[in-house]
Amino acid sequence: FQAEDGIRDLVRSRGLGDVYKRQLQLTEALTALTASLQPKLSKNAQYQLEMEDATKHLVCKLEALINAKSMDSRIPTVLEDWRSIQNNLSNSSGDVRARIKEMASPFKEKIQAIREQALALAAEKKKSLIQQMEMLHQADLKIRDRAQTINSLHQQWKVLGRSSLNDELWLQFKTASDQAYEPCKEHFKARKQEMAANFQTRKTLCKSLEKTIASFTVSPPDIIALNQLLREADSEWKKSAPVERNEMLS
């Protein structure tokens, strides 16, 4: 029995030694990890303070813009500054986040009102674009000028972004745009057909030239006849224009 007790004590001592060894290894690994993270933690802490300072400046600027007499022209700047404040809030943590949230909180209702105002203003501008597009349908314009004007109105619409009655206004604008573009549609369709026919004419001309040139078996060839052939071919080539550039490259 004494021998068995000695064996048990030995097993226990070795087991405790293994546990202690593993604990020591974990402690050393944790210490090394903490040391490697320390510079990053310090850098993040500095970044957090810089964000807080930047937010203070944005809040002061935001307050001045909101309290200005004329807001319409300043709305995009106000909303952009508010987005920056919200980004700072999302990227912050701990006490800095709490302080940024406290700074931003008084502006929430005002920003919501400004957003609604921005949507209303965009809607008014879109209504003006719809009227311009509807007038364009009856306008006496060259096809190129008509197409450029339609494209310009679409670009202006895109810049406005969302608005009140967004889907309803877009439907009106799209309907007016399709009507205004109808003459362009017919013109470009006919032009495409013309270019396709011209391309086929040029292909036929090339084959004919190859065949005719191959028939010049006398050496040296009849220069007068060859020049006449090239002049006629050049004239026919110029007549069969325009063609699709992609077709010419293929």
C-alpha atoms as one frame of an Amber mdcrd trajectory, in Angstrom:
protein
   0.000   0.000   0.000   2.842   2.421   0.746   4.239   1.831  -2.756   0.844
   2.606  -4.329   0.563   5.842  -2.310   4.007   6.862  -3.538   2.995   6.293
  -7.157  -0.196   8.381  -6.666   1.817  11.251  -5.138   4.229  11.139  -8.065
   1.375  11.242 -10.616  -0.243  14.144  -8.754   3.010  16.121  -8.623   3.684
  15.573 -12.326   0.091  16.492 -13.205   0.279  19.717 -11.207   3.624  20.468
 -12.829   2.090  20.129 -16.309  -0.791  22.408 -15.353   1.582  25.018 -13.940
   3.715  24.790 -17.073   0.694  25.363 -19.348  -0.446  28.286 -17.213   3.011
  29.809 -17.443   3.031  29.428 -21.224  -0.396  31.094 -21.498   0.730  33.961
 -19.265   3.828  34.532 -21.370   1.775  34.450 -24.605  -0.749  36.922 -23.178
   2.048  39.265 -22.063   3.634  39.165 -25.534   0.271  39.781 -27.210  -0.481
  42.731 -24.914   2.943  44.220 -25.649   2.416  43.888 -29.421  -1.035  45.483
 -29.209   0.003  48.378 -26.998   1.230  50.645 -29.843  -1.992  49.998 -31.767
  -4.119  50.688 -28.703  -2.250  53.947 -28.107  -2.661  54.918 -31.753  -6.386
  54.129 -31.624  -6.795  56.206 -28.474  -5.145  59.159 -30.225  -7.351  58.619
 -33.294 -10.459  58.612 -31.091  -9.462  61.970 -29.559  -8.789  63.411 -33.022
 -12.260  62.313 -34.135 -13.787  63.958 -31.101 -11.936  67.195 -31.858 -13.009
  67.053 -35.532 -16.607  66.496 -34.422 -16.475  69.603 -32.222 -15.496  71.688
 -35.250 -18.233  70.082 -37.371 -20.840  70.761 -34.698 -19.858  74.440 -34.502
 -19.996  74.708 -38.299 -23.326  72.863 -38.409 -24.886  75.157 -35.848 -23.795
  78.254 -37.804 -25.186  76.861 -41.069 -28.530  75.876 -39.546 -28.993  79.275
 -37.912 -28.178  81.187 -41.115 -31.000  83.150 -42.726 -30.946  81.365 -46.085
 -30.718  77.584 -45.823 -31.604  76.345 -49.312 -28.126  76.691 -50.808 -26.510
  75.304 -47.651 -28.576  72.120 -47.354 -26.057  69.845 -49.194 -23.234  71.089
 -46.938 -25.349  70.623 -43.796 -26.244  67.041 -44.710 -22.659  66.222 -45.676
 -21.370  67.540 -42.324 -24.046  65.539 -40.511 -22.948  62.381 -42.338 -19.372
  63.067 -41.218 -20.535  63.412 -37.605 -22.446  60.140 -37.854 -19.368  58.410
 -39.314 -17.286  59.675 -36.400 -19.910  58.323 -34.015 -19.858  54.910 -35.704
 -16.051  54.737 -35.624 -15.713  55.784 -31.971 -16.096  53.822 -28.739 -16.235
  54.193 -24.966 -16.204  57.659 -23.430 -15.383  59.339 -26.760 -18.443  57.788
 -28.375 -20.619  58.948 -25.492 -19.347  62.524 -25.805 -19.802  62.599 -29.609
 -23.331  61.224 -29.203 -24.077  63.963 -26.676 -22.802  66.637 -29.089 -24.869
  65.290 -31.998 -28.097  64.630 -30.106 -29.502  68.220 -30.143 -29.369  68.297
 -33.971 -31.422  65.170 -34.726 -34.824  66.830 -35.099 -33.380  69.782 -37.022
 -31.571  67.482 -39.449 -34.752  65.482 -40.041 -36.605  68.705 -40.862 -33.805
  69.750 -43.224 -33.934  66.353 -44.959 -37.661  66.817 -45.571 -36.983  70.322
 -46.850 -34.322  68.946 -49.211 -36.761  66.335 -50.566 -39.373  69.044 -51.167
 -36.885  71.302 -52.961 -35.695  68.409 -55.131 -39.316  67.664 -56.029 -39.856
  71.267 -57.179 -36.734  71.156 -59.326 -37.829  67.833 -60.826 -41.209  69.308
 -61.709 -39.362  72.059 -63.591 -37.327  69.428 -65.484 -40.542  67.594 -66.392
 -41.976  70.811 -67.863 -38.809  71.372 -69.882 -38.946  67.802 -71.190 -42.621
  68.146 -72.129 -41.881  71.389 -74.032 -39.019  69.659 -75.824 -41.485  67.217
 -77.404 -42.967  70.051 -79.488 -39.699  71.951 -80.038 -38.293  72.358 -83.551
 -34.726  71.156 -83.014 -32.109  69.333 -84.983 -31.807  65.697 -83.987 -28.356
  66.170 -82.497 -29.453  69.168 -80.412 -32.579  67.332 -79.285 -30.605  64.271
 -78.166 -28.049  66.425 -76.307 -30.789  68.373 -74.514 -32.545  65.171 -73.451
 -29.261  63.803 -72.102 -28.585  67.061 -70.232 -32.006  66.964 -68.552 -31.407
  63.360 -67.502 -28.056  64.310 -65.973 -29.683  67.154 -64.020 -32.353  64.740
 -62.790 -29.719  62.262 -61.637 -27.831  64.933 -59.657 -30.986  65.814 -57.700
 -31.180  62.345 -56.158 -34.288  61.370 -54.206 -37.212  63.712 -53.653 -40.749
  63.844 -52.386 -43.119  61.894 -54.691 -39.970  60.334 -56.128 -41.491  57.435
 -58.097 -44.467  59.440 -59.328 -42.282  62.260 -60.647 -39.880  59.814 -62.305
 -42.759  58.199 -64.190 -43.859  61.611 -65.497 -40.303  62.532 -66.471 -39.661
  59.175 -68.193 -42.916  59.427 -70.179 -42.067  62.958 -71.351 -38.509  61.844
 -72.150 -39.699  58.934 -74.302 -42.011  61.244 -76.230 -39.279  63.841 -76.764
 -36.850  61.145 -77.918 -39.209  59.567 -80.463 -37.907  61.629 -83.454 -34.341
  60.728 -82.429 -35.300  57.071 -82.216 -36.640  57.044 -85.791 -33.643  59.012
 -87.061 -31.036  56.745 -85.465 -32.886  53.639 -86.619 -32.852  54.865 -90.234
 -29.222  55.931 -89.883 -28.220  52.519 -88.584 -29.931  50.841 -91.531 -28.151
  53.239 -93.908 -24.773  52.493 -92.355 -25.377  48.751 -92.584 -26.219  49.103
 -96.299 -23.117  51.263 -96.857 -20.977  48.656 -95.168 -22.258  45.961 -97.493
 -21.604  48.244-100.498 -18.010  48.739 -99.399 -17.520  45.006 -98.876 -18.777
  44.370-102.410 -16.507  47.125-103.750 -13.461  45.583-102.059 -14.180  42.156
-103.535 -14.675  43.695-106.971 -11.370  45.569-106.704  -9.518  42.434-105.667
 -10.951  40.559-108.635 -10.214  43.349-111.122  -6.655  43.916-109.871  -6.020
  40.173-110.138  -6.956  40.401-113.838  -4.020  42.737-114.514  -1.703  39.985
-115.726   0.399  42.103-118.086   3.701  43.286-116.579   4.031  46.168-116.217
   0.267  46.795-115.804  -1.670  49.417-117.733  -1.085  52.417-115.425  -3.762
  54.545-117.075  -6.401  51.834-116.636  -5.254  51.161-113.065  -5.468  54.855
-112.092  -8.927  55.076-113.625 -10.016  52.040-111.617  -8.701  53.548-108.360
 -10.408  56.902-109.000 -13.737  55.214-109.615 -13.298  53.001-106.549 -12.417
  56.022-104.377 -15.513  57.847-105.591 -17.756  54.855-104.833 -16.114  54.447
-101.425 -16.862  58.053-100.440 -20.466  57.754-101.622 -21.064  54.753 -99.359
 -20.653  56.698 -96.106 -21.113  56.711 -93.206 -20.556  53.232 -91.784 -20.261
  51.872 -88.249 -16.682  52.347 -87.056 -16.756  48.967 -85.301 -17.723  47.324
 -88.568 -14.767  48.931 -90.360 -12.392  47.644 -87.673 -13.734  44.075 -87.786
